[in-house]
């Protein structure tokens, strides 16, 4: 493999890790919002944090996606494992977008799901990421 391949792959992983930090933390902010009650300063601070994190996550996903395309199109990374991985990444993205929708809805006055439901929602990306990591490392098919 070429030096360019490893450089692109390194930056792809860096941006994936940065995006996953947002995927993991945004639902936690939603849990805190659901449990904040009627404390306006706390709610405003959490909303600000959530909006900034959501924007950050979008940028990191964009960079990771662009570099993933380079790996696929230029370096010809392929295989059945890649299709399965991309399916899981789409599920992670849908999870992230749903969290962002709930954040925006809360800012507009809509209610959030219960904190218990949000706690379960917060755990889903861990399972999906575990499957992605297995697929990328083992390339089972």
Buried (B, 14 or more C-beta within 10 A) or exposed (E): EEEEBEEBBEBBEBBBEBBBBBBBBBBBBBBBBBEBEEEEEBBEBBBEBBBEBBEBBBEBBEBBBEBBEBBEEEBEBEEEBBEBBBEBBEBBBEBBBEBBEBBBEBBEEEEBBEBEEBBEBBEBBEEBBEBBEBBEEEEEE
